[in-house]
Amino acid sequence: MSFMERLDKILSNMGFGTRKEVKQLIKNKEVSVDGVTAVCPDLKVDPDKSEIAVKNEPLIYKKHIYLMLNKPKGYVSATQDNLHKTVADLVPERFSHYKPFPVGRLDIDTEGFVLLTNDGALAHELAAPKRHVPKTYFAMIDGEISQNDISVFQSGIVLDDGYKTLPAVLKKSGDGVFVTIYEGKFHQIKRMFKALGKNVTYLKRIKISGLELDPDLKPGETREITEEEQKKLWT
């Protein structure tokens, strides 16, 4: 579906400066649309169909951005916080003008996959409780995991506030376990193990829906999610 937008707004949203700075670019005849030098900042353009160039460099227009962050400990899943560093602080400058925000939350002392986007519709769908989007974590526990623990996870666990979780998947893996949950209650995985008399000593989210955290992405690093990877968020 195409749409018409003011040229100065398009360029400003793409990080070429404030509206005032963009107007100066146009005044300096450094912007063209479909090969014709632009003279009006308020020119209505369809960025999906027209070729916009700035200083002879073609502009690849994007309305939405989708980022994969490998969150380290010590950061909160928010765009701003008065007490702690936020995941927004880890977003590279080249993406900051999109104003991406985290989808859902990851505890301050939990590492791993955080999805950031400015696509409100996608964020709503992935965070909606009724969708039961699976999220998989790697955890280390200070106790032995029994077959009974696995069975209890499959049945759902009653937490300390009386809430019974949806069925979850618990699998042993070397010196840790993989846990897949289909909801996102506060400190849910830690509380589930606590209900079994065990404590979580390390927790990392490694998968959201069908998309896994890039193993080459170091803690604190962020990269764009490809179109093919975006499709996996819906599986």
Secondary structure, DSSP 8 states (H G I E B T S, - for coil): ----EEHHHHHHHTTS--HHHHHHHHHTT-EEETTEE---TT-EE-TTTS-EEETTEE----S--EEEEEE-TTEESSS--SSSEEGGGGS-HHHHTT--EESS---TT-EEEEEEES-HHHHHHHH-GGG---EEEEEEESS---HHHHHHHHH--B-TTS-B----EEEEETTEEEEEESS--TTHHHHHHHHTT--EEEEEEEEETTEE--TT--TT-EEE--HHHHHHTT-
